[in-house]
């Protein structure tokens, strides 16, 4: 099989005989703090905590005390960790939804998307789950 002659990211239409599972109803999320948390969010927070504990609890204290630039070694990663934490909190707190979607109420469940009626969730700049123009 020669993969060099094939175009990348080629998609094919679904076969008529295949049945696809419908997207289940979900509650809409305003930002990254809305429950339930995605498993990747939990992993990201745990990794951030892990690297902070390893870096500042083990690696920096094990550096030789006679190094004159120890303050620089300790403060530079500390500033980067704090800046990353601020950016992470900001990114999680921002609502990424379109303005017309934000105008709708977030209460209740979203409608169930059926591929029998529409091929894609968003067609012609209209979201069939939220029922708004985006």
Secondary structure, DSSP 8 states (H G I E B T S, - for coil): ---TTS-TT------TT-----B---B--SSTTSSS--HHHHHHHHHHHHHHHHIIIIITTTS-TT-TTHHHHHHHHHHHHHHHHHHHHHHHHS--S-HHHHHS---SB---B-TTT-SSSEETTEETTTTEE-
